């Protein structure tokens, strides 16, 4: 059964990505966004339904399905801008980046993504969400 909420897929082996998820959780006033690691069962299922996600290993925004169609997926700078729009407030100012050509936005995004494992560290550990937000994670959490 497809979730009725937007989903943020993230690299479950990346410290920078885990911190980004924590930032979103702290500022998410709507509390409708769901999360799943790209490497988990749910992330693997989504990637299987969307071949355009082959090779994507960072943030992916997935809109819920509607009108019998799979949900729209956004990657790279489009996904980051969508997260900012979802959070609202000061984060919504990031939507101004849409005025820049996508190639330029994605180039900047790729630079950060290429170095993200060094920014806050990475390793085999996974993000362990606090009990009050666990139900928002689609893959089982230990």
Secondary structure in CASP SS format (residue, H / E / C, confidence):
PFRMAT SS
TARGET T0000
AUTHOR 0000-0000-0000
METHOD secondary structure of the structure
MODEL  1
X C 1.00
X C 1.00
X C 1.00
X C 1.00
X C 1.00
X C 1.00
X E 1.00
X E 1.00
X E 1.00
X E 1.00
X C 1.00
X C 1.00
X C 1.00
X E 1.00
X H 1.00
X H 1.00
X H 1.00
X H 1.00
X H 1.00
X H 1.00
X H 1.00
X H 1.00
X H 1.00
X H 1.00
X H 1.00
X H 1.00
X H 1.00
X C 1.00
X C 1.00
X C 1.00
X C 1.00
X C 1.00
X C 1.00
X E 1.00
X E 1.00
X E 1.00
X E 1.00
X C 1.00
X C 1.00
X C 1.00
X H 1.00
X H 1.00
X H 1.00
X H 1.00
X H 1.00
X H 1.00
X H 1.00
X H 1.00
X H 1.00
X C 1.00
X H 1.00
X H 1.00
X H 1.00
X C 1.00
X C 1.00
X C 1.00
X C 1.00
X C 1.00
X C 1.00
X E 1.00
X E 1.00
X E 1.00
X C 1.00
X C 1.00
X C 1.00
X E 1.00
X C 1.00
X C 1.00
X E 1.00
X C 1.00
X C 1.00
X C 1.00
X E 1.00
X E 1.00
X E 1.00
X H 1.00
X H 1.00
X H 1.00
X H 1.00
X H 1.00
X H 1.00
X H 1.00
X H 1.00
X H 1.00
X H 1.00
X H 1.00
X H 1.00
X C 1.00
X H 1.00
X H 1.00
X H 1.00
X H 1.00
X H 1.00
X H 1.00
X H 1.00
X H 1.00
X H 1.00
X H 1.00
X H 1.00
X C 1.00
X C 1.00
X H 1.00
X H 1.00
X H 1.00
X H 1.00
X H 1.00
X H 1.00
X H 1.00
X H 1.00
X H 1.00
X H 1.00
X H 1.00
X H 1.00
X H 1.00
X H 1.00
X H 1.00
X H 1.00
X H 1.00
X H 1.00
X C 1.00
X C 1.00
X E 1.00
X C 1.00
X C 1.00
X C 1.00
X C 1.00
X C 1.00
X C 1.00
X C 1.00
X C 1.00
X H 1.00
X H 1.00
X H 1.00
X H 1.00
X H 1.00
X H 1.00
X E 1.00
X C 1.00
X C 1.00
X C 1.00
X C 1.00
X C 1.00
END
